[in-house]
Amino acid sequence: MTTVPAEVSDLSATPEAPATKKAVRRTSRKARKAAVPGDRLRTLSTVANAESRYLNRELSWLAFNERVLAEARDTRNPPLERLKYAAICGSNLDEFFMVRVAGVHRQIAAGVMVPGPDGLKPRETLTLVRERTHDMLREIEKAARHALRELQEAGVRMTRVADLGKRARAQLREHYFAEIQPVLTPLVVDPSHPFPYLSNLSLNLGVLLGSDEGEEPDFARVKIPVGVLPRVVAVGDQLLMLEDVIAAHIGELFKGRRVLRAHLFRVTRNTDYEFEEEEAEDLLATIEDGLRRRRFGSAVRLEVIRDTPQDILDFLREKLRLAAEDLFLLEGPLGTADLMGLPINRPDLAFPDFTPAVADLDGDEEDGIFDTLGRGDVILHHPYDSFVNVLNFLEEAARDPQVLAIKQTLYRTGDDPKLLGALRMAAENGKQVVAMIELKARFDEQRNISWARKLERAGAHVVYGVAGLKTHAKVSMVVRREPGGLRRYVHIGTGNYNAKTARLYTDLSLLSADTDLGADVAELFNHLTGYAEAEYTHLLVAPETARTGFEALLEREAEHARAGREAWARIKVNQLTDPGMVEALYRASEAGVKIEMIIRGVCCLRPGMPGLSQTIRVRSLLGRYLEHARVFAFGNGGSPEVYFGSADWMSRNLDRRVEVIAPVLEDRHRDAFLKILATEWSDQRGSWELCSDGEYEKEPGDLSAQQTFADARHPV
């Protein structure tokens, strides 16, 4: 058998390299420091231009990922959870390169020289992003290694092939030949075999093979089949990284050849493909063709293990057409996103199990969910209240012989069969079922296409959305025959109809039989399916009325402030990037409106600036669950109004998406929403405050809003 150098079998467990002085200079000590509960932490600044009224969008996103990274370092989190946070950081950064960095590259290629709202040109933004992402990726991998090391200290046997005993090595060899090698395909590069296509986020071994004396060695590529096979291989009670196992047996793929060395690398490609839907006669076929083309986007990042020789680096960069700045030299493990689901059954090393509450919406034996809603609205706070409540509403509608029609928007559906089953059952029971499925939901296109075909086969009417817009609204309507005539029941939410993410994201749902809301939702569906003109009594709907509605609500608060009346706004969104909404907030602040904002991710508004935003405070809230709800509360001179819905304050949400924002009509529910916002504002455990210098600062403390809600375990 061909001998493989020892370096090849250590690909996923390279010792940490000391930080260079240059790296330390570029990164804040407080941001890099391992999180200890009593520490005061700060992220890097999101200010790219000291004279600008706006924070840089890309730097703000990176600051968000720094905050997630702090959770991966926080010793209050169990080690399996810290590893998950590191994996989430890696996955976030992957998507950042695939979409945001790819978009900046595309602007540069198009010759865009116009500065953004923050005053930076695309090339200047790219320089800052490259600098910070090099440091960040190293820190993410370091956090993953620390978590893996702690798991090992707790008895989880993560090991390397080189450290296996003789019997375990023989067992692994048998497993390799039976389960791994048949999946592998060695591809050599020579005049008759061109350099192969490297798929997005693929993990690969670059193998150098000895040739005749005096000739250049041959290069071969072996793809690590992550996804087809698990990233972690179990041998007895010992766990090994798949790339380590393949590297240790690499000679078996090249019998008769001399393996000089093998090195791990990973490629990220541009997936920010624009679908030309307005010119398409068949949107479904257009999306499917676009998905095929997306696979071949240009490379935007190359990650390699640090000890990879320069000749291999130059070869790969040349073939992938990448600049030196797009090369990331790392210690490993590459692709931390793959570490999300390790086969480790150790509840003691993870967060305690939490069982969401299931509301009794059916009442007594004679009542059903529709009778319950006839007596008043129901508000659900997910994941503390189970999403099963929403699915039960749809299932009862599918079974109820008095229900005539079900209409629903679907953006990210997931794989849960219960929702699909309810809609198929309704169609098969002869009900009018309309499913508005958004085919352009990024990275979920293929799943949504599959759902569309299954629903069409069941007899449902499937609509693919409005040309030029994404349908991002989360709305369902049930039409039921009752003694007094037809009645509409609606569900409006902040989260997708996805049972899996409903266990991981915090969202809000409204179930209502309100006549005006039902009429508004009926107008919405007629508008979406028939392009009919729509007039809404209560709903704010993008792109028609949401922007102007929000601006009017802020201006009303400003008028109250100028008149000396109570004036405040409490806003919770995932992102704030739209210049128009930022300026509306600035105007409200200048009038004296007190504004508190919980913005989980990107924020381009600069708070606390004298004469501009000095009455605005911004916090970011992180935790066990991803904060996903959008809530908009306004003081209204002492008579508060509260809205919630699917829209962030981004230009795409307000101008290029169909979004629905609904009012909270009942006083008891308005009070509950305001209490939720107050509890989240008082959070210490996962809360960071955005300072006027663009840095996020974390105060010490253990009060957790999410734990408070979990402890309550009952509907709002």
Secondary structure in CASP SS format (residue, H / E / C, confidence):
PFRMAT SS
TARGET T0000
AUTHOR 0000-0000-0000
METHOD secondary structure of the structure
MODEL  1
M C 1.00
T C 1.00
T C 1.00
V C 1.00
P C 1.00
A H 1.00
E H 1.00
V H 1.00
S H 1.00
D H 1.00
L C 1.00
S C 1.00
A C 1.00
T C 1.00
P C 1.00
E C 1.00
A C 1.00
P C 1.00
A C 1.00
T C 1.00
K H 1.00
K H 1.00
A H 1.00
V H 1.00
R H 1.00
R H 1.00
T C 1.00
S C 1.00
R H 1.00
K H 1.00
A H 1.00
R H 1.00
K C 1.00
A C 1.00
A C 1.00
V C 1.00
P C 1.00
G C 1.00
D C 1.00
R C 1.00
L E 1.00
R E 1.00
T C 1.00
L C 1.00
S C 1.00
T C 1.00
V C 1.00
A C 1.00
N C 1.00
A C 1.00
E C 1.00
S C 1.00
R C 1.00
Y E 1.00
L C 1.00
N C 1.00
R H 1.00
E H 1.00
L H 1.00
S H 1.00
W H 1.00
L H 1.00
A H 1.00
F H 1.00
N H 1.00
E H 1.00
R H 1.00
V H 1.00
L H 1.00
A H 1.00
E H 1.00
A H 1.00
R H 1.00
D C 1.00
T C 1.00
R C 1.00
N C 1.00
P C 1.00
P H 1.00
L H 1.00
E H 1.00
R H 1.00
L H 1.00
K H 1.00
Y H 1.00
A H 1.00
A H 1.00
I H 1.00
C H 1.00
G H 1.00
S H 1.00
N H 1.00
L H 1.00
D H 1.00
E H 1.00
F H 1.00
F H 1.00
M H 1.00
V H 1.00
R H 1.00
V H 1.00
A H 1.00
G H 1.00
V H 1.00
H H 1.00
R H 1.00
Q H 1.00
I H 1.00
A H 1.00
A C 1.00
G C 1.00
V C 1.00
M C 1.00
V C 1.00
P C 1.00
G C 1.00
P C 1.00
D C 1.00
G C 1.00
L C 1.00
K C 1.00
P H 1.00
R H 1.00
E H 1.00
T H 1.00
L H 1.00
T H 1.00
L H 1.00
V H 1.00
R H 1.00
E H 1.00
R H 1.00
T H 1.00
H H 1.00
D H 1.00
M H 1.00
L H 1.00
R H 1.00
E H 1.00
I H 1.00
E H 1.00
K H 1.00
A H 1.00
A H 1.00
R H 1.00
H H 1.00
A H 1.00
L H 1.00
R H 1.00
E H 1.00
L H 1.00
Q H 1.00
E H 1.00
A C 1.00
G C 1.00
V C 1.00
R E 1.00
M E 1.00
T C 1.00
R C 1.00
V H 1.00
A H 1.00
D H 1.00
L C 1.00
G C 1.00
K H 1.00
R H 1.00
A H 1.00
R H 1.00
A H 1.00
Q H 1.00
L H 1.00
R H 1.00
E H 1.00
H H 1.00
Y H 1.00
F H 1.00
A H 1.00
E H 1.00
I H 1.00
Q H 1.00
P H 1.00
V H 1.00
L C 1.00
T C 1.00
P E 1.00
L E 1.00
V E 1.00
V E 1.00
D E 1.00
P C 1.00
S C 1.00
H E 1.00
P C 1.00
F C 1.00
P C 1.00
Y C 1.00
L C 1.00
S C 1.00
N C 1.00
L C 1.00
S C 1.00
L E 1.00
N E 1.00
L E 1.00
G E 1.00
V E 1.00
L E 1.00
L E 1.00
G C 1.00
S C 1.00
D C 1.00
E C 1.00
G C 1.00
E C 1.00
E C 1.00
P C 1.00
D E 1.00
F E 1.00
A E 1.00
R E 1.00
V E 1.00
K E 1.00
I E 1.00
P C 1.00
V E 1.00
G C 1.00
V C 1.00
L E 1.00
P C 1.00
R C 1.00
V E 1.00
V E 1.00
A E 1.00
V E 1.00
G C 1.00
D C 1.00
Q E 1.00
L E 1.00
L E 1.00
M E 1.00
L H 1.00
E H 1.00
D H 1.00
V H 1.00
I H 1.00
A H 1.00
A H 1.00
H C 1.00
I H 1.00
G H 1.00
E H 1.00
L H 1.00
F C 1.00
K C 1.00
G C 1.00
R C 1.00
R C 1.00
V E 1.00
L E 1.00
R E 1.00
A E 1.00
H E 1.00
L E 1.00
F E 1.00
R E 1.00
V E 1.00
T E 1.00
R E 1.00
N C 1.00
T C 1.00
D C 1.00
Y C 1.00
E C 1.00
F C 1.00
E C 1.00
E H 1.00
E H 1.00
E H 1.00
A C 1.00
E C 1.00
D C 1.00
L H 1.00
L H 1.00
A H 1.00
T H 1.00
I H 1.00
E H 1.00
D H 1.00
G H 1.00
L H 1.00
R H 1.00
R H 1.00
R H 1.00
R C 1.00
F C 1.00
G C 1.00
S C 1.00
A E 1.00
V E 1.00
R E 1.00
L E 1.00
E E 1.00
V E 1.00
I E 1.00
R C 1.00
D C 1.00
T C 1.00
P C 1.00
Q H 1.00
D H 1.00
I H 1.00
L H 1.00
D H 1.00
F H 1.00
L H 1.00
R H 1.00
E H 1.00
K H 1.00
L H 1.00
R C 1.00
L C 1.00
A C 1.00
A H 1.00
E H 1.00
D H 1.00
L E 1.00
F E 1.00
L E 1.00
L E 1.00
E C 1.00
G C 1.00
P C 1.00
L C 1.00
G C 1.00
T H 1.00
A H 1.00
D H 1.00
L H 1.00
M H 1.00
G H 1.00
L C 1.00
P C 1.00
I C 1.00
N C 1.00
R C 1.00
P H 1.00
D H 1.00
L H 1.00
A C 1.00
F C 1.00
P C 1.00
D C 1.00
F C 1.00
T C 1.00
P C 1.00
A E 1.00
V C 1.00
A C 1.00
D C 1.00
L C 1.00
D C 1.00
G C 1.00
D C 1.00
E C 1.00
E C 1.00
D C 1.00
G C 1.00
I H 1.00
F H 1.00
D H 1.00
T H 1.00
L H 1.00
G H 1.00
R C 1.00
G C 1.00
D C 1.00
V E 1.00
I E 1.00
L E 1.00
H E 1.00
H E 1.00
P C 1.00
Y C 1.00
D E 1.00
S C 1.00
F C 1.00
V H 1.00
N H 1.00
V H 1.00
L H 1.00
N H 1.00
F H 1.00
L H 1.00
E H 1.00
E H 1.00
A H 1.00
A H 1.00
R H 1.00
D C 1.00
P C 1.00
Q C 1.00
V E 1.00
L E 1.00
A E 1.00
I E 1.00
K E 1.00
Q E 1.00
T E 1.00
L E 1.00
Y C 1.00
R C 1.00
T C 1.00
G C 1.00
D C 1.00
D C 1.00
P H 1.00
K H 1.00
L H 1.00
L H 1.00
G H 1.00
A H 1.00
L H 1.00
R H 1.00
M H 1.00
A H 1.00
A H 1.00
E H 1.00
N C 1.00
G C 1.00
K C 1.00
Q E 1.00
V E 1.00
V E 1.00
A E 1.00
M E 1.00
I E 1.00
E C 1.00
L C 1.00
K C 1.00
A C 1.00
R C 1.00
F C 1.00
D C 1.00
E H 1.00
Q H 1.00
R H 1.00
N H 1.00
I H 1.00
S H 1.00
W H 1.00
A H 1.00
R H 1.00
K H 1.00
L H 1.00
E H 1.00
R H 1.00
A H 1.00
G C 1.00
A C 1.00
H E 1.00
V E 1.00
V E 1.00
Y C 1.00
G C 1.00
V C 1.00
A C 1.00
G C 1.00
L C 1.00
K E 1.00
T E 1.00
H C 1.00
A C 1.00
K C 1.00
V E 1.00
S E 1.00
M E 1.00
V E 1.00
V E 1.00
R E 1.00
R E 1.00
E E 1.00
P C 1.00
G C 1.00
G E 1.00
L E 1.00
R E 1.00
R E 1.00
Y E 1.00
V E 1.00
H E 1.00
I E 1.00
G E 1.00
T C 1.00
G C 1.00
N C 1.00
Y C 1.00
N C 1.00
A C 1.00
K C 1.00
T H 1.00
A H 1.00
R H 1.00
L C 1.00
Y E 1.00
T E 1.00
D E 1.00
L E 1.00
S E 1.00
L E 1.00
L E 1.00
S E 1.00
A C 1.00
D C 1.00
T H 1.00
D H 1.00
L H 1.00
G H 1.00
A H 1.00
D H 1.00
V H 1.00
A H 1.00
E H 1.00
L H 1.00
F H 1.00
N H 1.00
H H 1.00
L H 1.00
T H 1.00
G H 1.00
Y C 1.00
A C 1.00
E C 1.00
A C 1.00
E C 1.00
Y C 1.00
T C 1.00
H C 1.00
L C 1.00
L E 1.00
V E 1.00
A E 1.00
P C 1.00
E C 1.00
T C 1.00
A H 1.00
R H 1.00
T H 1.00
G H 1.00
F H 1.00
E H 1.00
A H 1.00
L H 1.00
L H 1.00
E H 1.00
R H 1.00
E H 1.00
A H 1.00
E H 1.00
H H 1.00
A H 1.00
R H 1.00
A C 1.00
G C 1.00
R C 1.00
E C 1.00
A C 1.00
W E 1.00
A E 1.00
R E 1.00
I E 1.00
K E 1.00
V E 1.00
N C 1.00
Q C 1.00
L E 1.00
T C 1.00
D C 1.00
P H 1.00
G H 1.00
M H 1.00
V H 1.00
E H 1.00
A H 1.00
L H 1.00
Y H 1.00
R H 1.00
A H 1.00
S H 1.00
E H 1.00
A C 1.00
G C 1.00
V C 1.00
K E 1.00
I E 1.00
E E 1.00
M E 1.00
I E 1.00
I E 1.00
R C 1.00
G C 1.00
V C 1.00
C E 1.00
C C 1.00
L E 1.00
R C 1.00
P C 1.00
G C 1.00
M C 1.00
P C 1.00
G C 1.00
L C 1.00
S C 1.00
Q C 1.00
T C 1.00
I E 1.00
R E 1.00
V E 1.00
R E 1.00
S E 1.00
L E 1.00
L C 1.00
G C 1.00
R C 1.00
Y C 1.00
L E 1.00
E E 1.00
H C 1.00
A C 1.00
R E 1.00
V E 1.00
F E 1.00
A E 1.00
F E 1.00
G C 1.00
N H 1.00
G H 1.00
G H 1.00
S C 1.00
P C 1.00
E E 1.00
V E 1.00
Y E 1.00
F E 1.00
G E 1.00
S C 1.00
A C 1.00
D C 1.00
W E 1.00
M C 1.00
S H 1.00
R H 1.00
N H 1.00
L H 1.00
D H 1.00
R C 1.00
R E 1.00
V E 1.00
E E 1.00
V E 1.00
I E 1.00
A E 1.00
P E 1.00
V C 1.00
L C 1.00
E C 1.00
D H 1.00
R H 1.00
H H 1.00
R H 1.00
D H 1.00
A H 1.00
F H 1.00
L H 1.00
K H 1.00
I H 1.00
L H 1.00
A H 1.00
T H 1.00
E H 1.00
W H 1.00
S C 1.00
D C 1.00
Q C 1.00
R C 1.00
G C 1.00
S E 1.00
W E 1.00
E E 1.00
L E 1.00
C C 1.00
S C 1.00
D C 1.00
G C 1.00
E C 1.00
Y E 1.00
E E 1.00
K E 1.00
E C 1.00
P C 1.00
G C 1.00
D C 1.00
L C 1.00
S C 1.00
A H 1.00
Q H 1.00
Q H 1.00
T H 1.00
F H 1.00
A H 1.00
D H 1.00
A H 1.00
R C 1.00
H C 1.00
P C 1.00
V C 1.00
END
